[in-house]
Amino acid sequence: MTQKTNRRRFIGQSAALTAGVGYFAGTSLAQEESPSALNALSAACIGVGGKGGSDTSHIANQGVKIAALCDVDRDTLAKKGREFKDAEQFDDFREMLDKLGDKVDIVTCSTPDHTHAAACVKAMNMGKHIYCQKPMTWSIREARLMRETAEKTGVVTQMGNQGTSEDGLREAVEVIQSGAIGDVTEIHIFSNRPVWPQGGGRPSGEDPVPDSLNWDAWIGPAPMRPFVKGAYHSFNWRGWVDFGTGALGDMACHTTNMPVKALHLWDPIAVTAVKNPGIVEGEQFPASSSLMFEFPEREGANGATLPPCKFYWYDGGNLPPESIISQLPASFQKRVQAQRDGGRKQSGAVIVGSKGLVFSPDDYGAKYYLLPEDKFVDFKKPDPWLPRIPHKASGDERHKWEFVSTVKGEYEPGTMSNFGYAGRLTETILVGNLAMRAGEGQRIEWNAKDLSSPNVPSVNEFVQREYRDGWSLG
């Protein structure tokens, strides 16, 4: 297995990473090695509960042997172990990779955000292909390093924003790039998150750590803190700044994906927290926020010059202004009104062009409308130029098929959400969390090349952090 891994050479990714448009070039083995040489793939899966449970099963459904399971919660580990009886079990991914690193081809990572980079950088440096859940990393600097490491090692990578594999999203990208709605200067994206506790301080006291939980490994590279039952593990970690990335980090890699692809929206020049109650006691993201990202004139698809654009983000029940909502389908406006009356929060993406709108009520960008509808009755869709995944299954399973088939050398277009693209997407999104550190209305200028703010240097310490002893990036 080691010899196979070492002699794998991958084409296409370097160009994709350099250009930042990995969703076109992808990561492909097809021209380099025949599938028969790679027909006995095996995987080690890190984080096998919740989303990690389906990630593990989906990878196995593609004919990959699950050689190892890793989870800090041994109860979760035992449950998944009943599905994969021959898989070796671990509660610390460092031990697993050290022991089995030469026996597996693929590593999946479905842990809380703060341990993604520590696991994936180590695995990539060992030559492993990586499927990592979104957001790709906890910090901006980690996202840059993950992208650079993927380029250096040439492994196949995919981030778990599965809407990327939907035909509807790819079609919407083509429609926008075709000029159907004209020049886009404004985007509004709103999310029904958070759906977990957010907006409070650290709980007092501590509880005994369950015998089944490796608390040290759960904390990982973050600063150690006492265990409190139900406060962090297993679902409520997303709102804590030491472990998660809040509503923005959780959902923006899904909901912004379609417009980011279509309009090359990375490397903002400034971000402002328009509504920002602030980080609570330095511990949790606010219960709601509204942000404004500013993007300069830039090069788009086929060398087209794209105009400056503002992207507005809303979470926790915040919504775009009525001037935007009033242009959406009447049925959706009723849902918004129900939210205002105390009902269920809504999500959506509105791309505002000089000739019309694209509206997606779907978190993954898989469904979209051209508005106003009467203006586009006779609209003819452009001929497809982005690849369509031939595998018929759910969007999530198609995403895994694209990844595994690329590793096997059977799918020439390669992964569309490879780290060349996903790294830039994650970097861009996480700049928004810096704005929440600066206070309401404070415009943070951003130098994407250097990963720093020249006008609000106080936020630069949050671009990365020092890892706790025993943890490293590599």
N, C-alpha and C positions, 0 to 999 in steps of 0.2 A: 504493500500500500504506500509506503514511504517513497519508493522509487517512482510510482505513478504520480504522486503529488509533486515531487521535485521536478519531474520532467514536463509538467503541464506548463504550457506557455499560452498566454491569453492575448488576443488581439482586440483592438478597438477601444479598450478602456482608457488608455493614456490620453488619446485624443479627446475622448469624451470628458475626462476629468479636467483637462486643460481648458477646454472650451466651456465647461460648465453645462453642457447640454447632453448629459449622459443618456437621456431618454431617447435620443436618436441613435447614437453610436452603439449604445448598450455594451454588454460584455459577452463575448461569444467565443466558444471553442470550436465552432463548426468547421472552420477552415483549417484548423490546426491538428485535430485528432479525431479519429473515428469513434463512434459510440461504443463499439465493442471493447475498446480499451478501458472504458469507464463504466462497465455494466455491473459493478459490485460496490456501489457507493454505500457508505455508512455514515451515521451522524451521531453527534453528542448534543444533547438538548439541555440548555440551561434555563431553568424556570419552567416548570411543567404543570402548573396550576392555572386556572383561569384561561386567559388568552394563550398562555404557553401550552396548555393542554391541547387545544385545537391545532396550534402550530406544530406540535410534535406529531399528532395523528395525521395531519395533512402531508407532512414531509414523508411519513411512512407510506401513505397512500400512493406516493409517486415511485414506489419500489425501492426506497432507501431503507436499509437496515438501521434500526435504532440500537446503537451499541452501548449508549450510556445515557442515563438520566441524572440530572442534578437539580436539587431544590433545597433551599435552606430549611424548609418545613418537611420533616420526615414523614408526617402523616400524608401530605400531598404526594410525596415521593412514593410511598407505599401504594397509594391509590393508582397512580399512573403505572407503577410497576406491575400491577395486575394485568394491564393491557400489553406491556412489553416485558414478558417474563425473563427473557434472556439478557436484558439490558443491565449493565453494571450500575449501581446506584452510588451517588455522592451527595454531600450537602455543602460542598465548597468547590466552585468551578476551578480554582487554582490547582487543587489536588487532582481533579479529574483531567485537566489538560496536561498536567505533568505526567500522569500515569498513562493516559490513552492517546496522547497527541499524535503518535505515529500510527495509530490504528483507525483513525476516522478521517473522512474527507470534508465533512460539513459540520459546522457548529451553528445551532440556532440559539438566539438570546432573547428571552421574553421575560426579563426581570424588571423590577422598578428602574426608572430612568438612570438613577445615579450609579448603577453598576454596568451599564451597557458598554462604555468605553473600555473599562478595565478588562472585561471579558473578551471583547471583540478585537481589541488591538493585540492582545496576547495571542489570540487564536490566529489572526491574520498573519502575524509574524512567524507563526508555525506553518503557514501555507494552507490554512483552512478556508473554505468558502463560507461566507457568512450570510445568514438570514437574521436580521435584527429588527425587533419591534420599533415602532415609532414612539416618541421622537428618537432620532438616531442616538442622541446623547443628552446628558444633563446640562452640559455647559457648551458655550460657543467654541472655546479652544479645543475641547474634545472632538467636536464635529469637524473642525479643520484637520485635526490629527487623524481622525478616522478616514477622511477623504484622501489625505496624503498617503496613509498606510496602504489603503486599497490600491492606489496607483503604484506605489513602490513594489508591492508584493504580486500584483496582477491577479489576485483571486477574484472569483465571481461573488458579487454582493447584491443584496436586495434589502431595502427597508420595508417594513410591514404596513405601508399605506396602500392597502389592497385595491382601492379605487383606481389606482394607476392601471390596473389590468382590465378595467371595464371598457367595453367598446364605446359606451356612451361618453365617457370622459375623453377618450382619444378623438372621438368625432367632434366633441365640443371644442377641443383644442384646434382642430383643423378648421372649424367654422370661424372661430375668432381670428386665426391667422390668415384666413382667406380674405379678411376685410369685410365680412358680412355686416358687422356692427360699426364699422369705421374705426376712427382713432379712439383708443380707450385711455381715459385720463382719470378714472375714478372706479374704485372697487369697494363694495361693502360686503363684509362677511360676518354673520352673527351665529352664535353657538348657544345651545341649551345647557352647556356645561357651566359651572361644575355640578356634578351629581354626587358629590362626596363632600365631607366637611371641609370648609375653606373659609378663612376670614377670622380665625381665632388664634389664641396664643398657645404656648406649650402647656400641657396638662401637668398638674402637680403630682408629686409622689411617684411611686413605681410599683410594679407587680412582679411576682416571681416569673422568670422566663420559663415557658413550658419546656419539659424535657425533650419534646419533639422538635424544638426550634433552635437552630444555630444562629443566635442573635448577633454574634460577632460578624458572621458572614453576611447576614441581612444588612447590617449597618455598612459593611463594605468600606469604601474609601472615605465615607462621610465621617464627621466627628461623632464619637461615641456619645450615646445618651441612654438614659434608663428605659427599659421596656415598660410600656403601659398597655394593658390589654385593650385591643380594639382601636387604639389611637393611630397606629401606623400599619402594622401587618394585620390582614393581608391586602386590603383594598384601599384603605384611607390614606395611603402615602402620597397620593398625587398632589394634595394641597400644601404639603410641607416643602419649604424651599430647599432643605437639605437633601431631599430624596426625589421630589417630582418637579414638574415644570408648570403646574397649574393648568387652568382651562386652555390657555393659549398653547402650551406645549403638547397637551393631550390631543387636541382636535385640529389645530391649524395645519398639521402635516397632512390631514385628510381634506379639510374644507377649503384650504387655499391652493391645493395641489393643481387643480385644473387651470385657474387663472395664472398661477406661477409658471406652469409649463407653456401656456399659450403666449405669455407676454414677457417671459424672461425676467421675472420679478425676484431678483436676488441682489444682494449688496445695496440695501437702502442707504441713503445719505443722511437720513435723520428719522427719529421716532419720537413721538410725543404721547404721553399718557393723558388723554383728554379728560377722562373720568378715572380717578385713581384714589381710592381710600388709603392705599399704601400697603406695604408689607406689614403684617400685624406682628408687633413685638419682634421683628426680625425672623419670624417663624413660619408664617403661612401667607400665601398669596391672598389678595382681597377676594371677597365673595363675588364681586363684579368689577368689571373694568371696561374702558373703551380706549382704543389706541389708534394713532394715525402714523402710518409709515409713508415716507416720501422716497420716491424713486426718480432718478434723473432720466434725461434722454439716453437711450441705449440702443444697441443693435438687437433686432429681433430675428425672426425666421427669415432665411434666404437673404440676409443682409439688410433687411428693411430697417429704417430708422423709426423707433417708437418714441412717442412724446412722453414728457414727464408724467408721472402717474402718482396718485395718492390712494393708499389702501387703508380702509378703516376696518378695525376689528371691534366686535362687541361680544361680551359674554355676561353670564349671570343675570340674564333678563333684559339687558340693554339691547336696543334696536336701532336700525338706521332711521334717519328722519322721515317724516311723513311724505316728503317729496319723492323719496325712493319707494317706500311701501305702497304708495298710491298707484304706482306703475305696474305692480305685480298682479297676477291673476286674482280675480274676485274671490275664488275659493280659498286662496292662501291669505288674502286680506282678512277673511273671516277667522282664520286660525290665529292671526296676529291679534285681532280684536279680542278673541277668547283669552289669549295670554294676558293682554292688558286688563282683562276682567278677573284675573287671578288664576287662569287656567294654565295648561301645560306650555312650557317654554318651547319656542320654535328655533329652527336652524335654517340657514340659507346662504347663498352666495349670489351677489348681483354685480355683473360686470357692465359698466356704463360706457357705451360708445357714442360717437357722434351721429350714428345712423340707427341706433337701437340698443337693446339690452340683451344680455344672456342671463338667465336666472336659473339656478339649480336649487331645488328644495331638498336635495339629497346630500347628506354629509360627505359622500364620496365622489360627488360630481358625476355620477353615472347617469343621471337624468337631467335634462335641461330644456328650457323654453327660450325661443326667440320672441322678443316683445318689442313693440305691440304686435299681437298675433295677426291682426288684419294686414299689417305691413309686410308680413313674411309668408302670406298664404301661398304664394307662387315661388317661394324660395327653393332653389335647387342646391342641394348639398354639394360641396366640392368632392371631387374624386379622392378617395382615401390615400394618404401617403404615409401615415403611421401604421406599423404592423398591427394586425389583429391576432390575438391569441387563438389558435384553433381548438384548444381543449375546451370541452363543454362541461362546465361545473359552476359552482358559486364563484363570485369574484375573488374571495379569499383563497379558494383552492386553485383557481387559475393563476393567481399570483405565485403560489408555491410551484405550480407546474412550470411556469416561465423560468423560475429560479433553478429548479432541479434539471429541467431539460437543457438549460444553458450550461450547467455544470457537466452534464453528460455529453455535450457537444452536438445535441440534436436540434437546437433551436438557434438559428443563425442571427436573428435580430438582437438577441441578448436581453438582459434584464433592463427594464425601463427605469425602475427606481433604484438603480445602482448607486453606490455611495458618491460617485462623481456628481450626480444630480441631487440625491437625497441629502448629502452633506451641505450643499449650498442652500437647499430649502431649510434645513434645520438651523443653520447659522442665522439665516434671515429671520426666522420666526423667533428665535431666542433673544434677538436684540430687543424685542418688545418687552421681555421680562426685565431688561436693564432699565427701561423707561419707568417701570413701577418702583424702582429703587430711588428715582430722582424727584418724585413728587408730582402732583397734578399740574399739568400745563407746562412743565419744563421740557423744552425741545432739546433732545440729545442728538447732537451731530455724530455721525458714525463714519469711521475710516475702516472699511471692510478689509483693506489690504493688511493693515496692522492690527486689526481686531481691537480697536480702542476708540474712545470718545475724546476728541480734542477739547471740547468746551465744557464737559462735565466729567473731569477726571475721577471724581469720587466713585463712579460706577465701574471703573475699569477693574477693580479688585474682584468683581463678580463675573468677569469673563472666564475665569478658571479658578481652581482652588488647589491648595496643597492637599495631597492625599494623606490619609492616616497611615501611621507606621504599619508596614506589612502589606501595603497595597501600592500598586504601581501601574503605569501605562506602558505596557510592553511585555 
